[in-house]
Amino acid sequence: MKLQIENFIADVKGFLHDDMSDEEFFNFCQQNPDLKLERDHTKQIYIMAPTGFYTGKFNTNIITELSLWNRKSKTGEVFDSSTGFLLPDEALFSPDAAWVSNEKINLLTEEEKNKFAPLCPDFIVELKSPSDNLKQLKNKMLKWIENGASLAWLINPENKQVFIYRADNSIELIQGFTNKLSGEIILPGFELDLQILQ
């Protein structure tokens, strides 16, 4: 079984190449909707695994809370884990949840809105699943901040930890899921009760 999976990945990567244009990469993703792909700033392409039961449930809870807050604030838009963002360093990432301010959205053309939007969300959430590598996720969080995210949460349900990354390059560790996370000045009034992730 492992060999079959490795052969499948090799076949897919055979269609992909490091010098694909953004347009070619977008078209490939559209033609292969069952594959979830990301690309880092070096144009290295990663095939992402589907989430398991708990990760899918937790992610839905996070997006629901964020959407309910946004419906009242009307200050931006919320995006799910299927949304790809083309970052300034040319990486293409899909966070588990994202929020983009109206100011950034209003700068996009209709053509840009129909593809991977060339922007970095103001706020993102990455939710660690059991198959994810924590060190790689932490590096990814730094890339989010470097590319312009103002606030980013890396949530690790296994160890009940949250790493909060801010635009000033500070990183705060929250231990335990009895706490509430604040959207701070980026998402005024937004709170996420971590107990919904237990």
C-alpha positions in Angstrom: 0.0 0.0 0.0 2.8 2.4 0.9 4.5 1.7 -2.4 1.2 2.5 -4.3 0.9 5.8 -2.5 4.5 6.7 -3.2 4.0 5.8 -6.9 0.8 7.9 -7.0 2.7 10.9 -5.5 5.5 10.4 -8.0 3.0 10.4 -10.9 1.4 13.6 -9.7 4.7 15.3 -9.2 5.6 14.3 -12.7 3.0 16.6 -13.9 4.2 19.4 -11.7 7.4 21.3 -12.1 9.2 24.0 -10.2 9.0 26.6 -13.0 5.2 26.4 -13.4 3.7 29.9 -13.7 1.0 30.9 -11.2 -1.5 30.5 -14.0 -0.4 27.0 -14.8 -0.4 26.0 -11.1 -3.9 27.4 -10.7 -5.2 25.5 -13.7 -3.6 22.3 -12.5 -5.3 22.7 -9.2 -8.7 23.4 -10.9 -8.3 20.3 -13.1 -7.5 18.1 -10.0 -9.9 19.2 -7.3 -9.4 16.1 -5.3 -5.8 17.1 -4.6 -5.0 19.7 -2.0 -1.8 21.4 -3.0 0.5 24.0 -1.5 3.7 25.6 -2.8 6.4 27.3 -0.8 8.5 30.3 -1.7 11.1 28.0 -3.5 8.2 26.6 -5.7 8.5 23.2 -3.9 5.0 21.6 -4.1 3.4 19.7 -1.3 0.4 17.3 -1.4 -1.7 17.8 1.7 -3.6 14.9 3.3 -7.3 15.0 4.0 -8.2 15.8 7.6 -9.4 13.3 10.1 -12.7 13.3 12.1 -11.6 15.5 15.0 -9.5 18.0 12.9 -12.4 18.5 10.5 -14.8 19.0 13.5 -12.5 21.4 15.3 -11.8 23.4 12.1 -15.6 23.8 11.4 -16.1 25.1 14.9 -13.3 27.7 14.5 -14.7 28.9 11.1 -18.2 29.0 12.6 -17.2 31.2 15.5 -15.1 33.5 13.2 -18.0 33.7 10.7 -20.5 34.6 13.4 -18.2 37.4 14.6 -17.6 38.6 11.1 -21.4 38.7 10.3 -21.7 41.3 13.0 -18.6 43.3 12.3 -18.9 43.4 8.5 -15.2 44.4 8.3 -13.9 41.7 6.1 -14.5 38.1 4.8 -13.8 34.7 6.2 -12.2 31.9 4.2 -12.0 28.1 4.7 -9.1 25.6 4.2 -9.8 25.2 0.5 -8.8 28.8 -0.3 -5.4 29.4 -1.7 -3.6 32.7 -1.2 -0.7 33.8 -3.4 1.7 35.4 -1.0 4.3 38.2 -1.8 7.2 35.7 -1.7 5.3 33.6 -4.3 4.3 30.8 -1.9 0.8 29.5 -2.3 -0.7 28.5 1.1 -4.1 27.5 2.2 -4.6 28.1 5.9 -7.3 26.2 7.9 -9.1 29.5 8.5 -8.4 33.0 7.3 -9.9 36.5 7.6 -9.1 39.3 5.1 -10.1 42.9 5.7 -12.4 44.8 3.3 -9.5 47.2 2.6 -7.4 44.4 1.1 -10.4 42.8 -0.7 -11.3 46.1 -2.3 -7.9 46.3 -4.0 -8.5 43.0 -5.9 -9.8 42.9 -9.4 -12.6 40.5 -10.4 -10.1 38.4 -12.2 -7.9 38.1 -9.1 -11.0 37.1 -7.0 -11.6 34.2 -9.4 -8.2 32.8 -8.9 -5.7 32.5 -6.0 -5.9 36.0 -4.5 -2.5 37.7 -4.6 -2.5 38.8 -0.9 -1.8 37.7 2.6 -4.7 37.4 5.0 -4.7 39.7 8.0 -5.5 36.8 10.3 -4.9 33.0 9.9 -5.4 29.8 11.8 -3.5 26.6 11.3 -4.8 23.6 13.1 -2.3 20.8 13.7 -3.6 17.4 12.7 -1.9 14.2 14.0 -0.1 13.7 10.7 1.4 17.2 10.6 4.9 18.0 11.6 5.0 20.6 14.3 8.4 22.0 13.3 7.3 22.5 9.7 4.1 24.2 10.9 6.0 26.6 13.0 8.2 27.5 10.1 5.1 28.0 8.0 3.7 30.4 10.7 6.8 32.5 10.4 6.3 32.7 6.7 2.7 33.9 7.2 4.0 36.7 9.4 6.9 37.6 7.0 4.3 37.9 4.2 2.1 40.3 6.0 -0.3 38.5 8.4 -0.9 40.6 11.5 -2.0 37.8 13.8 -1.7 34.0 13.4 -2.7 31.1 15.6 -1.2 27.6 15.5 -3.4 25.3 17.5 -2.2 21.9 18.6 -5.1 20.0 20.0 -3.0 16.9 20.9 -1.0 18.9 23.5 -3.6 21.5 24.2 -1.3 24.3 23.1 -1.7 27.5 21.0 1.2 29.4 19.6 0.3 33.0 18.9 2.4 34.8 16.2 2.2 38.6 15.9 3.4 41.1 13.4 6.0 42.4 15.8 7.6 38.9 15.5 6.7 37.9 19.1 5.5 34.4 19.8 3.3 33.6 22.8 2.5 30.1 24.0 -0.8 29.4 25.6 -1.1 26.1 27.6 -4.4 24.4 28.2 -7.8 24.7 26.5 -9.5 26.4 29.4 -8.5 29.8 28.0 -10.1 32.2 25.5 -8.1 33.6 22.6 -8.6 37.2 21.7 -8.7 38.7 18.2 -6.9 41.6 19.7 -6.9 44.9 17.6 -7.0 42.8 14.3 -10.4 41.3 15.1 -11.9 43.6 17.7 -14.4 41.8 20.0 -13.6 38.3 18.6 -12.9 35.6 21.1 -12.4 31.9 20.6 -13.2 29.7 23.6 -10.7 26.9 23.3 -13.1 24.5 25.2 -14.9 24.0 21.9 -11.8 22.1 20.7 -12.1 19.4 23.4 
